[in-house]
């Protein structure tokens, strides 16, 4: 990392570290952090992530949107269930009901640019997730 930073253009690093001024929380609803309706979770197929998912299912009434590698929703769900099995997390009907999968294909569309990511985010997730506004 140090070698990269030494070779990098300092102005480019500064520019890349700042959020585009057009991106603001204006118009977003206030989050109900004590009673969320939806939670976006990445890393659910990892050691920590599967236990976070288990706790979110047990401790909240929120739907949990998980970004999971897979060509489609079924493949992503299989991968997540395998992780649960490996770490002895009991997959219940509540998981099936409340875990909403976002396969890698969704993530690939988002990676084109931050602006397109926000557009996709707003179209697919915003209607069902309460966002924090600071």
N, C-alpha and C positions, 0 to 999 in steps of 0.2 A: 504494500500500500504506500509506503514511504517513497519508494522509487517512482511510483505512478504520480504521486503528488509533486515530486521534484521536477518531473518532466512536463507536467500539465501547465497549461496556460492559466495563470491565476485569475484573469478576468473571466475566462470561460467557467471556471469553478464557481466564482461569485455569481455569475449569471444563472448557472444551473441550480444553484442552491436557493434561489428566490422564486417564490410562487408568482405566476403571471397575475398582475393586478386585476385582470378581468375575472379571476376566480375568487369569488367571495361567498360568505355564508348567507348573503342577502336572500330572503325568501324561504330559507329552510325552516322547518318547524323546530321548536324547542324539543329537546329530547326528554323523555321521561326515563331517567337513568335507573329508577327504582322498579320500573315496570315496563321494560322494553317490549315492543311487539315483534321486533326482528333484530337479529345479531348477525353480523358478517364475521365469519371465522376462517382464517387461513391456517394452514399447517395441521389440519385435523387428522391427517394420516401419520403424523409423527408421534413420538412418545408423549410429549406434553400435550399436544393438540387433542388426542383422543380422550385424555382425562379432563381437559377443559370442556370438550363437547359433552361428556358424561355429566359434569357438574352443571353446565348450562341447561341441559335437559331436566335434571333433577331439581334445580334451584329456581328456574324461571318458567314462565309460560310462553316465552318467545319462540318463534320459529328461528332456526339457526341455519343461515345460508353458508355453505361450505364450498370453498374453491378447491376442487380435487381433480388431479390428473385423470384423464380418461377421454376416450373418443366420443362418449355419449353419457347420458345420465346413468344408465344401467351399469356400465363399466366403472364409473366413478363410485356408485353405491357399493358394488362388489368389492372394490379396493378398500373403501372405508370400513365395510363389515369385516374384511380380513384383518385389518388393523385392530379393530375392536376385539376380535377373537384372539389374536396374538397376545394382546395385553390384558386379556380376561375381563374386558368390559362387556357386560351383558347387553346385547342389542335387543331392545324391547319394541313393542308396537308403538310406543311413544316416540322412539327414534324414527321409525318409518313415517309417522305422521308429521313430525315437526322438523326433521332435517331436510332441507332443500338443497339439492346439489347443483353446483355450477361447474360443469365439466371444463376441462382444459380448453376446449374449443371456444368457450366464452372468454377465458383469460387471454387467448391468442388475439381475439378481436380487440380486446382492451389495450394491448400493449403497443398498438400503432402510435399513439400519442396520448398525452394527458388529456387533451381536449376531447378526443374521441372516447377515451375511457370514461370521462365524466358524462358524456352523452349516453353511452351504453348504461352506465350506472344509473342515471336518472330514469331511463326507460324501463330497465329491468328490475331494479331494486328499490328505488325511491318510493314507489307506491306502497310498499309493504314494510319499510324500515323507518323507524324514527331516528333522525340524525341529530347529533349534538350541535348546537350553535354556541360558540364561545365569543 
